[in-house]
């Protein structure tokens, strides 16, 4: 198909150098380093075999044969500090944000980085308020923890953005009022059975419909609870925004709307799993408690499996060990939990290794018991992998050690991306979790990426050159006399901060369903033609799966 120059263009090769002149392979004329999937716009000039384009805020020359009109799937794991933040553009040019960090929350190590990234990506600071809003088609709050949702607050309030749908996991904190004051009412609503110390119960106030959400938010418009204020900002600034409860009712196959199984890009909902009970004589769909409030909120994270062509990707929020056990039971139909099998096998191994008094018969019995438990665990892993197995996975819970080795073995990815912060008290990613990711991934040298290790974008720490520029602007702001001059300089400073977020710490995945690259910016570019660190996933026809081949 002939390239349409006046339509959106995208880089269609692994990477390419944008050049200041239409001459190939001269290092001195390198303008920028582009990677597969980068957007380019034709500027109307041709010179021999080259056309002039604009890409990554640079003008330069490319050969048309390195471009296509087909957009790829682009998944950007933004370095938002503590928490998760993922920006996605689909092949159909739909924009999706899955979590947005904690914004200006408790730790503030990433500041408001998702908001800054979106500002940089869509040039919001230069857009006039009279221009049409940028449509954000899907905002997904994986679960109601501050480091996943509060970054949406500033995005929802931004008058230059329009959010159409906000997806949530049905759990919503709510303040108590006089009419609600009952001993079985707590932050996530009522429970069934209504016993004060009941450890296993159903959350009967799970928010199911758009109307329920709007009514609840309207009732608590003046609440200071951060989740309520965040969702109310979406409601007040986005007119007819829809709130949709994302869940998988027991064994039903569920996909996000517009991304069903038969679509080019499908997005399957793997969790949370809802259950239907009888409550006050009526059928009621709701979620089950998985432990204390924090464990329950994390454990019911929205988990999504993306599939484009041959490529699969899993984004699982903060799924924890309790949730992984629950999902293992639900997906396999086996009541025995993975965690109990792991513990039992460990105890048997320790006894065999340390107890010299065991008779031969006792050893044989223990070995037989261990073998049976290992076989059952392998069966659970095999069945669970049918749904959760993938090529690229976002690490659950920022590299926390509160995960099961057997669940990681079921995911069995080539590449794992960890989103974690710099100034947090959890020491994420945990050393044992990093070891478990590598051990349970596939391939001789599985890939583990970390937004924190790739480069923190804590605004005044790195790079030194950026720090110097910012200090000069600050000094200049002090020197100029007029408000107009100060505002221009402040706007320039904010744009630089936005740009810094996009350059350092972000990990991006690009794929057309056949080719896959995972890339991160080099901390210090070698030159204008070498700015990216790029890893390829290669399809193995014999194994019928992707693999990473180290250079």
DOVEX-568275 format. One record per atom (N, C-alpha, C): x, y, z; residue in one letter. Coordinates in pm, whole numbers, plus 50000, padded with zeros to 5 digits. Example, Ala and Ser with C-alpha at 12.3 -4.5 7.8 and 13.67 -1.06 7.14 Angstrom:
% DOVEX-568275
513194943150780A/512304955050780A/513204967050780A/512854977550708S/513674989450714S/512905000350787S/
% end
This chain:
% DOVEX-568275
500854988150000X/500005000050000X/500895012450000X/500575021949913X/501385034149901X/501265042550028X/502375048650065X/502435057050184X/501675070050159X/500775073650250X/500025086150240X/500755096650323X/501445105650253X/502305115050324X/501545125150407X/500345128350368X/499575138450441X/498715132550552X/498895119550578X/498265113050691X/499335110850800X/498925107350923X/499935104751027X/500925094050983X/502185096151014X/503255086950978X/503885081351106X/504405069051096X/505015062551210X/506245054851165X/507295055251247X/508525047951214X/508205033051210X/508635026451102X/508265012551077X/509475003251083X/510605008251135X/511794999951149X/512235000451295X/513174991651329X/513654990551467X/514035004151525X/514885011551459X/515225025151494X/515865031751373X/515885044951373X/516415052351258X/516875065951306X/517815071851234X/518345084951269X/517675095551183X/517115105551248X/516575117251180X/517735126751152X/517905130951026X/519105138450988X/518765152650943X/519725161550966X/519515175550931X/519585177850782X/520235168550708X/520345169450562X/519985156050502X/519485155850378X/519115143150313X/520345135450265X/521235132350358X/522425124550327X/522545113950436X/522705101650397X/522695090550492X/524065088250552X/524075083450678X/525265078050745X/526415088050759X/526105100250789X/527125109950827X/526805114150969X/527655110551063X/527345112451205X/527105127051241X/527775136151173X/527655150251210X/526295156151177X/525515149551090X/524215155351057X/523065148051129X/523385140451233X/522335133851313X/521575144251394X/520255144151381X/519405153651452X/518735147151572X/518275134851555X/517565128051664X/517555113051637X/517285105251741X/517245090851733X/515805086451753X/515195080551650X/513795076351655X/513715061251668X/512655056451733X/512465042051748X/511125037851686X/510975024951669X/509775019451607X/508515024551675X/507595029451596X/506335034451648X/506295049351672X/507435056351662X/507435070851682X/506605077851574X/505885088051617X/505045095951526X/505895105951447X/505535107851321X/506205117951239X/505155125151153X/505455137751121X/504535145651038X/505305151050918X/504765148850798X/505385153350675X/505325168550665X/506455174850633X/506535189450628X/506445194950486X/506185186350388X/505915191150252X/507115192550161X/508305188350207X/509505189550124X/510065175750090X/510595174549965X/511255162349921X/512615165949864X/513555156749875X/514885158649817X/515405144849780X/515295141449653X/515725128249608X/514895117349673X/515575108149742X/514875097049808X/514415100649949X/514485113249988X/514175117150126X/512985126650131X/512305126350246X/511245136050273X/511565142750407X/511075154950423X/511305162350547X/510125160350640X/510435156950765X/509375154250862X/509715161050995X/508705161351082X/508915165751220X/508595154051312X/509525150751399X/509325139851494X/510125142751620X/509555139751736X/510215142251864X/510755156651874X/509895165951834X/510225180351843X/511435184351761X/511745176551658X/512875179651569X/512425178751424X/512985187451340X/512765186651197X/513965179951132X/513695171151034X/514815164450968X/514335155750853X/515275147850799X/515015140250676X/515045125250702X/514065118250638X/513985103750645X/513635098350507X/513975085850485X/513505079050364X/512075074150387X/511175075350291X/509785071050311X/509655056250344X/510645048050300X/510495033650323X/510695029550470X/511055039050557X/511155035750699X/509895040050773X/508865044450699X/507645049550758X/506435041550715X/505385042150795X/504115035850763X/502985044850812X/501795042550760X/500615049750809X/499925042350924X/500405030450955X/499765022051058X/500365024651195X/499535029151286X/499985031351424X/500175017951493X/501165017151581X/501415005051658X/500845006651799X/500844995951873X/500504996752014X/501695002552088X/501455013052163X/502495019852240X/502105019652387X/502945013752470X/502685012852614X/503845019452686X/503575030552753X/504605038252823X/504445036952974X/505435030853038X/505465029853183X/506215042153234X/505475051953280X/506045064853318X/506645063853458X/507805070053477X/508425070553608X/507675080753693X/506675075953765X/505845085153844X/506235084853991X/507415079054020X/507815077854158X/507105066054222X/506705067354348X/506005056454416X/504635054454352X/504345042054311X/503045038954252X/503175034254110X/502035033754041X/501975029353902X/501445040653816X/501905040953691X/501375050353594X/501705045753454X/500685042853375X/500905037253242X/500055044753140X/500705049853035X/500025056952926X/500075048052803X/498915045952741X/498805036752627X/498125043752511X/498665041652391X/497975045752269X/497765033052187X/496525030452149X/496195018152078X/496405019951928X/496465008851852X/496565010051706X/495405017851644X/494275018351714X/493125026151667X/493155040451717X/494295044951772X/494515058651816X/493635062551934X/493305053052019X/492615055852144X/493645057652255X/493385066952346X/494305069852455X/493765063852584X/494635056952654X/494255050252779X/495315053452885X/494865056953004X/495775058753117X/495375048853225X/496285039953260X/496025030253365X/496855034253487X/496185039653587X/496815044953708X/497655057253676X/497845065753777X/498535078553752X/499415082553869X/499845072553948X/500685075754062X/499915083254169X/500615088354269X/499925095354377X/499955110454360X/500425115154243X/500385129454219X/501105137154328X/500465146854382X/501045154654492X/500545148954624X/500785135954640X/500305128854758X/501285128854872X/501555116954928X/502335116255050X/503835117355025X/504345109654927X/505795108954910X/506325120154821X/505585123154714X/505925134354626X/507295132654560X/507825119954552X/509125118054488X/509035119454338X/507895116754282X/507705118454140X/506885130754108X/506605138854213X/505785150554191X/504475146654125X/504115153854024X/502895150853950X/503295145953811X/504115135453808X/504775131553684X/503845126853573X/502745119953607X/501835115853499X/501215128053434X/500825137753517X/500265150153464X/501305157353377X/502565157553423X/503625163953344X/503875156553214X/503825143153220X/504035135453097X/502935138352995X/501695138453039X/500565141152949X/500685155352894X/501105164752978X/501295178452932X/502355179052822X/503475171952843X/504535171552742X/504065164452615X/503425153052632X/503045144952517X/502065152352425X/501125159652484X/500085166252405X/500225181452405X/501415186152444X/501765200252435X/500685209152498X/500225205352617X/499095212252679X/499415226552718X/500655229052757X/500985242652804X/500915252852692X/501035248152568X/500975257352454X/499585257852391X/498665249652442X/497315249352386X/496465260352448X/495695266752363X/494775277052410X/493515270452466X/492945276352569X/491745270652632X/490575269752535X/490615277852429X/489505277652332X/489615265852234X/490775259352228X/490945247952138X/490195235852192X/489795226552103X/489115214452149X/489965206852249X/489325200752345X/490045193052445X/490675180552382X/491755175852446X/492335163052409X/491495152052473X/491005142552394X/490185131652446X/491055120852508X/490825117952635X/491395106252699X/490255096152707X/490315086152623X/489155077252606X/488895068452726X/489975064152793X/489815054652903X/490765058353017X/490215060953133X/491015062353255X/490685050353342X/491705042753381X/491495030553458X/492205031853591X/491425031553699X/491975031353834X/491985016753878X/493175010753881X/493234996353905X/492654992654041X/492865001354142X/492304999054275X/492465011854356X/491695013354464X/491665026154534X/492785027954637X/494025027254593X/495175031054675X/495745044054621X/496135052954713X/496565066454677X/497625066654568X/498595057454574X/499715057754479X/499335052454342X/498045049554322X/497555045554191X/496525055354136X/495755061754224X/494665070054173X/494835085154189X/495615089754289X/495555104054321X/496185112754212X/497065107054132X/497605114554019X/496555118353916X/495405111353920X/494315114753829X/493655127953868X/493805132153993X/493085144154039X/493405156253952X/494695158853930X/495065170553849X/494715168253702X/494755155753656X/494365152853518X/492875155253498X/492045150453590X/490605152453580X/490235167253585X/491025175053660X/490725189353674X/491205197553554X/492065191953473X/492675199553363X/491625202653255X/491405215453230X/490375219753136X/490735216652990X/491965212452966X/492395209252830X/492265194452798X/491785186652896X/491595172252877X/490125168752895X/489675158852819X/488305154052833X/488335139052854X/487805134552966X/487745120252998X/486345115052969X/486295104252894X/485005098752854X/484525087752950X/485465079052989X/485095067953076X/486145066253185X/485675063653305X/486565060553417X/486205046653467X/487165037553456X/486955023853502X/487485022353645X/486795014153725X/487195012153865X/486884997753906X/487344993854026X/487164979954069X/485994978254165X/485154988354177X/483924986954256X/484064990154402X/485284991754452X/485494994654594X/485685009554613X/484895015354699X/484935029954717X/484825033154866X/485785040854915X/485705045555053X/484535055155066X/483945055455181X/482835064855201X/482795069455347X/482505082155370X/482415086955508X/481135081855573X/481175080455702X/479975076555776X/479125088855805X/477815087055799X/476925097555850X/475985091155952X/475125098956009X/474285093756116X/473455081656077X/472935081555955X/472065070655913X/472825057855884X/474145059155859X/474945047555822X/475665041355942X/475515047156060X/476345043156174X/475885029556228X/476545018956179X/476245005456225X/477554998356249X/477514988356339X/478774981956375X/479354973556263X/478604971056159X/479124963056049X/479344971355923X/479414984355944X/479724993455833X/481164998255852X/481974997055747X/483335002455758X/483695009655629X/484955012955607X/485325022455502X/484875018255363X/484795005355337X/484375000655205X/482914996355201X/482155000255303X/480734997455301X/480324985855392X/479074981355373X/478544970655456X/479084957055412X/478884947355500X/479374933955469X/478314923455504X/478434912055440X/477524900855463X/478364888155479X/478294880555588X/477374882855700X/477814894555787X/476844901455850X/477144913655926X/477624910856068X/478704903356081X/479274900556212X/480534908756229X/480674914856345X/481754924556366X/483134918456341X/483364906156382X/484704900256369X/484734888956266X/483774888856176X/483754878656071X/484924880955976X/485784870655954X/486984872455872X/486704870955722X/485664863655687X/485334861555546X/483924866655520X/483804876355433X/482494882155407X/482484888555269X/481294892055224X/481114898555094X/480874913555115X/481424921555025X/481294936055032X/480044940054954X/478944941355024X/477654943154956X/477454957354903X/478344966554939X/478244980154884X/479214982254768X/479654971454705X/480434972654582X/479644981154482X/480284991354426X/479575000654336X/479474994354197X/478254991554153X/478034983654032X/477784991853906X/477065002953919X/476585009953799X/477065024453797X/476955030353679X/477285044553662X/476405053253750X/475105050053757X/474185057853839X/474555057053987X/474895044954035X/475275043454175X/476485052254208X/477445052454117X/478655060454141X/478315075354144X/477555079954045X/477185094254042X/476395098154166X/475465089554208X/474655092554326X/475525093154451X/476455083754463X/477325083454581X/478225095654585X/478785099454469X/479665111054464X/478895123954494X/477685124854442X/476865136654469X/476535137754617X/476285126254680X/475965126054823X/477145131254906X/478365128654857X/479555132154935X/480415142554862X/479775152254800X/480505162454725X/481465170354812X/481145172154938X/481985180155027X/482995171855105X/483035158755078X/483965150155152X/485415153655120X/486275152055219X/487705154455199X/488465141555168X/487785130455165X/488455117955131X/489015118954989X/490265115054974X/490985117854849X/490385110654729X/489915098354746X/489325091354632X/488035098154589X/487215102054685X/485965108854652X/486235122254583X/487205129854634X/487505142754570X/488065140654430X/488845130054411X/489395127154278X/488285123954179X/487385115054218X/486295111154128X/485315122554107X/485115130654209X/484225142254192X/484825152454097X/486175153354093X/486795162453996X/486565157553854X/486545144253834X/486225138853702X/484775141953666X/483915140753763X/482475142953741X/482175157553712X/482825166853782X/482495181053766X/483105187053641X/484225181553593X/484945187753481X/484725180453349X/483985169353351X/483875161353229X/482445157753191X/481525166253231X/480145165053184X/479545151153201X/479485143853091X/478785131053089X/479745119253106X/480785120853186X/481725109953209X/480985097853266X/481375086053220X/480765073653268X/481745066453360X/481205061653472X/481985053453564X/481565038853546X/482525030353517X/482195016453487X/482975006953577X/482234997853639X/482794987653727X/483364976453640X/484664974253650X/485314963753571X/485454951353658X/484914940253613X/485024927753689X/484784915853598X/485124904253649X/484894891653580X/483954883453667X/482684882253630X/481754874353711X/482074859453703X/482674854153810X/483064840053818X/483814835453694X/483254826053617X/484004820153506X/483674826153370X/482994837553367X/482654843653239X/483904849753174X/483904849653041X/484984856152966X/484574870452939X/485384880052985X/485004894152980X/486124902152914X/485744911652827X/486694920552762X/486234934952781X/487184944252781X/486804958252783X/486014961652658X/485054970452673X/484264974952559X/485174981252453X/484954977752329X/485734982052213X/486994973652191X/487284964552285X/488484956152273X/488124941452295X/487034937352228X/486564923752246X/487484913752177X/487204901052197X/488064890152152X/488314890452002X/487334894951925X/487464894851779X/488114907451722X/488504916951809X/489114929351762X/490614927651740X/491184936751662X/492634936151635X/493424936251765X/493074945351854X/493634945551989X/492544941452085X/492764930452157X/491794926252259X/492374929052396X/491504932552490X/491904934952628X/490964927052718X/491474916152772X/490654907252854X/490764911053001X/489614910753069X/489584913353213X/489804900253286X/490864899453366X/491164887253442X/490764888453589X/490694900453640X/490234902753777X/489854917553790X/489064921053894X/488604912654004X/487474903253964X/487314892654041X/486224883054020X/485094886654115X/483924888754059X/482754891754143X/481964878954168X/481254878954280X/480414867554316X/479004872454340X/478024863954314X/476624867554333X/476084860354456X/475524867954549X/474984862354672X/473534866854689X/472864861454787X/471524866154823X/471654875454942X/471174887454925X/471284897555032X/469944904555046X/469384904355168X/468054910055193X/467014904455098X/467154891455068X/466184884654983X/466354886854835X/467384894254795X/467604897054654X/468994892554610X/469124890054480X/470414886354423X/471304898654417X/472544897154465X/473444908654473X/474844904654426X/475404912254329X/476754909854281X/477724918354363X/478814912354408X/479764919954489X/481104912854493X/482064919254558X/483384913554578X/483484907554717X/484454898754737X/484644892054864X/485844898154936X/485834897955069X/487004902555143X/488134892455123X/489354897555114X/490514888855097X/491454889755218X/491084898055316X/491914900355433X/491504913655492X/492474921155544X/492124934455594X/491814943855477X/491484956055511X/491044965455406X/492104967555298X/493374969455339X/494444971555242X/494664959555153X/494664947655212X/494844935355133X/493704933755034X/492494936855079X/491314935454992X/491364945354875X/491704957954904X/491774967954796X/492834964054693X/494024960354739X/495084956254647X/494714943554572X/494174933954647X/493914920754589X/492854920854482X/491974930654486X/490934931654382X/491334941554273X/492624943054251X/493084951654141X/492524946954008X/492254956553921X/491854953253784X/493084947753712X/492994935453664X/494074929153588X/493624927553443X/494454932353352X/494094932353210X/495154925053129X/494714916953034X/495634910152944X/495414915452802X/496454922052749X/496414927652614X/496914916952517X/496244916152402X/496704907052297X/496604914152162X/497744915252094X/497804921051960X/498624911551874X/497984905151777X/498694895351697X/499204884151785X/500504882051784X/501114871451864X/501524876252004X/501444889052027X/502034894952147X/500994895952259X/501414892252381X/500544893552498X/501244901552607X/500454909052683X/501004917552789X/500014917652904X/500534916753027X/499704916253147X/499974928253236X/498894935353273X/498984946153370X/498084942553486X/498704940053603X/497954934153713X/497874942453839X/498024955553831X/497854963853949X/498724959354064X/498124957754182X/498854953854302X/498384940154354X/498144930754263X/497754917354306X/498754912254409X/498234907254521X/499094902254628X/498914887254645X/499634881554741X/499624867054759X/498224861854790X/497454869254872X/496094864954905X/495224864254780X/495344874554695X/494564874754571X/495034863754476X/496324861454470X/496854851254380X/496354837354418X/496274834754549X/495674822154595X/494214821154551X/493484831954571X/492054832454536X/491864830354386X/492664837254305X/492564835754160X/492944821754117X/493944815954183X/494334802154151X/493184792554172X/492454794354281X/491314785654308X/490194787854206X/489924800454175X/488824803654084X/489104798953941X/490354800753894X/490664797353755X/490904782453734X/491304775253838X/491644761153819X/490594751553872X/489724756353962X/488744747454023X/489344738554130X/490584741354171X/491264733554274X/491244741454404X/490714735454512X/490564742654638X/491874745154710X/492844736154695X/494114737754763X/494814750354713X/495354758454805X/495994770954764X/497454768654729X/497964777354642X/499374776654603X/500284779454723X/499874788954807X/500724792554920X/500874781055018X/499784773455041X/499874762255134X/500754751155076X/500674748954947X/501534738954884X/502994743154890X/503264756054865X/504634761054874X/505194759055016X/504384762255117X/504824760655256X/505084746055290X/504174737355248X/504314723055280X/505564717155215X/505794720755090X/506974715555020X/508254720555087X/508234733255129X/509404738855197X/509684731555328X/508624728755407X/508784721655534X/509334707555513X/508834700655410X/509314687155381X/510794687455343X/511164697155258X/512574698355217X/513474700955338X/513004709655429X/513794712755548X/513944700655638X/512864692955652X/512914680955738X/513844670455678X/513754668455547X/514624658655481X/516094662655492X/516344675655490X/517724680355492X/518324680755632X/517464682255735X/518004684755869X/517794673555970X/516834664655946X/516504654356046X/517224641256013X/518314638756086X/519104626656062X/518484614256123X/517464616156204X/516854604556271X/515804597556186X/515494603156069X/514464597055984X/514884583355934X/513944573955942X/514214560655886X/514054561155736X/514504550655669X/514374549955523X/512914550855481X/512044543955556X/510614544155522X/510024558055539X/510434564955647X/509934578455670X/510394587955560X/511644586555517X/512144594855408X/511364592455279X/511104579755252X/510364576255131X/508944581955135X/508314581255252X/506964586755267X/506954601955245X/507964608755302X/508064623255285X/508334626855139X/509194619355074X/509484621854932X/508254619554846X/507464609454880X/506234606754807X/505224618154828X/505114622754953X/504214633954983X/504654646554908X/505964649154908X/506484660854837X/506184659954688X/506384648154631X/506124646154488X/504664648954454X/503754644254539X/502324646254513X/501964661054521X/502534668054619X/502254682354633X/502854690254517X/504044686454474X/504664693354361X/503864691254233X/503354679154213X/502534676454096X/501254684754097X/500624685854216X/499414693954225X/499734708654199X/500844713554253X/501234727454230X/501514729954083X/502184720754017X/502454722253874X/501174722253793X/500184714453836X/498894714253767X/498214727853779X/498244733653899X/497644746953919X/498344757253831X/499684756853831X/500454766453751X/500124765053603X/500054752553554X/499754750153412X/498394755653374X/497384753053459X/496034757853428X/495954773053436X/496614778753536X/496574793253555X/497314800453442X/498354794153389X/499134800353282X/498314802353155X/497304794153134X/496454795653014X/495834809553008X/495554815253124X/494944828653129X/495964839553158X/496894837153251X/497804847653297X/499164847453229X/499484837053154X/500764836653085X/500884847852982X/502064853852970X/502234865252879X/503694866852840X/503934876052748X/505294879252704X/505904890352788X/505094900652817X/505564912152896X/504584914153011X/505104915753133X/504254917653250X/504674929953327X/503684937553373X/503954948153470X/503984941353606X/505084942753681X/505214936053810X/504124940453906X/503504930853971X/502484934054069X/503114940554192X/502524951354238X/502854957754365X/504294962654372X/504794968254261X/506054975954261X/507284967954303X/507254954654284X/508394946754327X/508324943154474X/507114942754530X/506924938154667X/507204923154676X/507604918654796X/507824904354815X/506534897054849X/505424904454855X/504124898454888X/503494892154763X/504244883254699X/503794876054580X/504204861454594X/503534852654519X/503834838354523X/504704834454405X/505734826554433X/506594821554326X/505764813954222X/504794806254268X/503994798254177X/503134806954086X/502654818254137X/501884827354051X/502794833853948X/504004837553990X/504974843153895X/505324832753789X/505404820053829X/505684809353732X/504534807853633X/503304810753678X/502164810053588X/502204821453486X/502634833353529X/502764844753437X/503864841953335X/505054837753382X/506144832553299X/506494841653182X/506764854553207X/507054863853097X/508514863353054X/508814869552942X/510204871952904X/510694884652972X/509804894652980X/510184907853032X/509204912253141X/509754917753249X/508964923153359X/509334937753379X/508324946353393X/508544960653416X/508074964053556X/508974969953635X/508664973553773X/508544988653783X/507444993153844X/507245007453868X/507385009754018X/508395017554059X/508595020054202X/509195033954220X/509235038554347X/509645052254374X/511015053154439X/511445065454462X/512775068054518X/512715071054668X/511755078954708X/511675083054848X/510475076554913X/510545063154926X/509455055754988X/510045046255090X/509205041355180X/509685033555294X/509575018555274X/509315014155150X/509074999955127X/510294992555071X/511314999955030X/512514993954969X/512154985854844X/511214991254765X/510864984854637X/511834989254529X/512184980254438X/511824966054436X/512654958054536X/511994948554604X/512664940454704X/513664930954639X/514824928854700X/515834919954640X/515314905754614X/514514900354710X/514014886754690X/512964886254578X/512214897454563X/511244897854454X/511944898254318X/513024906054310X/513794906354185X/514304892454150X/514804885254251X/515274871654227X/514144862554180X/512954864254243X/511814855954205X/511334858954063X/511354871754024X/510964875253887X/511884868253787X/513184869353810X/514124863053719X/513984847953717X/513864841953833X/513794827353845X/512574821653775X/511454828753781X/510194823553729X/509834829053591X/510734836553531X/510524841153393X/511104830953297X/510884833053168X/511374823253071X/512594828552996X/513384819252947X/514584823052874X/515804822452962X/516984821552897X/518244820652970X/518554833453045X/518164845052987X/518444857953051X/517194866753041X/516194863953125X/514974872153120X/515264886653153X/514404895453104X/514594909953119X/513784915153237X/514414923353321X/513724930253429X/514034945053418X/512994953053395X/513134967553383X/512564974053508X/513144985253548X/512644992653662X/512665007453630X/511535014053646X/511485028453619X/512415035953714X/512535031053837X/513405037553935X/514875035753899X/515235023753852X/516625021253817X/516985027253682X/515985027953591X/516245033653459X/516685048253473X/516045055353557X/516475068853594X/515345075653667X/515625079653788X/514655087853859X/514555101253789X/513345106653782X/513175120153728X/512885129953840X/513365127053960X/513265136754069X/513875149854020X/513135160354022X/513325171353929X/514685178153933X/515335178554046X/516595185954052X/517795176954081X/517665164054058X/518775155154090X/519585151053968X/518915148853854X/519645143853737X/518865147653612X/519485150253502X/520935150653485X/521495164253526X/522775164953545X/523415177353593X/523185188753494X/523255185453366X/523035195853264X/521645201953278X/520645193453302X/519275198253322X/519205207253444X/519845203153552X/519885210853676X/520475224853651X/521565225453574X/522205238153545X/521265247453469X/520575241953369X/519655250053290X/518545255653379X/517995247053466X/516905251453553X/517375262553647X/518575261353701X/519085271653792X/519265284953719X/519695284353594X/519865296553516X/518515303453492X/517485295353465X/516155301253443X/515645307553572X/515845300453684X/515415306053813X/516105319453839X/517395319953811X/518155332353831X/517615343353741X/517285339753617X/516775349553522X/515405354853566X/514575346053626X/513265350453676X/513425361253782X/514445359853867X/514705369753970X/515165382953911X/515825382253795X/516435394353736X/515445402653655X/514505396153586X/513595403753498X/512605411753580X/512045422153519X/511215431653594X/509725429353578X/509285425653458X/507855425253432X/507255411353459X/505965411553491X/505245399053515X/505205390553388X/505065397153273X/505015389853147X/506295381953123X/507445388653147X/508735381853129X/508885370253227X/508455372353352X/508545361853452X/507665349953414X/506435352753365X/505515342053326X/506075333953209X/506705340553112X/507305333452998X/508405324153046X/509235328853138X/510325320653190X/509785309053274X/508745311753354X/508155301053435X/507535290253346X/506895294453238X/506305284853145X/507395276353080X/508515282853047X/509635275452990X/510175265153090X/510255269053215X/510735260053319X/509795247953332X/508475250453331X/507525239553343X/507595230053224X/507805235553105X/507945227152986X/509185218252996X/510275223753049X/511485215853068X/511255204553168X/510535207453274X/510225197053371X/509365186153309X/508365190253229X/507525180553160X/508375171653070X/509265177852995X/510125170452903X/511035160752976X/511535165153091X/512455156753169X/511785143653211X/510505144353246X/509755132453286X/509705122353171X/509515127453050X/509395118652934X/510725112352894X/511825118752932X/513135114052887X/513785103952980X/513605105553111X/514365097553205X/513445089053291X/513695076153291X/512945066853375X/511805059953305X/511295065353195X/510185058953126X/510655046753047X/509865036253052X/510125024152977X/508965022552878X/509295020952752X/508245020352650X/508295007052575X/507105001552548X/506964989352470X/506244993052341X/506774988852228X/506164991552097X/506014978352023X/504844976051964X/504644963851887X/503544965551783X/503714958551672X/502654957851570X/501984944151573X/502264936351674X/501704922951685X/502634912051635X/503704916351570X/504744906951523X/506084910851584X/506524922951556X/507784927951611X/507514934351747X/508484933151837X/508344938951971X/509684945052012X/509654957652057X/510834963452119X/510434968952255X/511384968752348X/511244975152479X/512434984552491X/512174997252518X/513255007152511X/513205016752628X/514385021952663X/514505032452763X/515595042052719X/515435054652755X/516435064652716X/517745062052790X/518865063452719X/520165062752784X/520315074352881X/520935071952995X/521135082753091X/521955094153031X/522925090152949X/523705100152876X/523855095452732X/523235102652639X/523305098652499X/524755098752449X/525105088752369X/526445088452310X/526615100152214X/525565102352134X/525455113952046X/524015114552000X/523685123451910X/522285124951867X/521735112551796X/522615103951747X/522165092051676X/522055079851767X/522455081151893X/522425069651986X/521925074452122X/520585074852134X/519955079952255X/519135069552329X/518905058052267X/518025047852324X/518765034852352X/518345028152459X/518755014452489X/517575005652451X/517734996952350X/516604989852290X/516804974852299X/515734967752338X/515744953152348X/514654947452258X/514994936652187X/514064930552093X/513554917152146X/512254914752129X/511694901452151X/511484895252014X/511974882951997X/511994876451866X/511114863951870X/510294862351768X/509394850751762X/510164838351720X/509974827551797X/510584814651766X/509504805651708X/509614802651578X/508584794751510X/508464780651567X/509574774851605X/509534761151657X/508844760551794X/509194769851881X/508604770152014X/507244777052016X/506964784451908X/505734792351896X/505584801952015X/506654809052044X/506624819152148X/507784828952127X/507674840352194X/508744850352185X/509894846552278X/511084851152240X/512244849352326X/513144861452311X/513994863352410X/514984874052405X/516334867852376X/516994873052272X/518304868052232X/519334878652267X/520134876552373X/521154886452411X/522124888952297X/522564901452284X/523524904952179X/524884899152211X/
% end
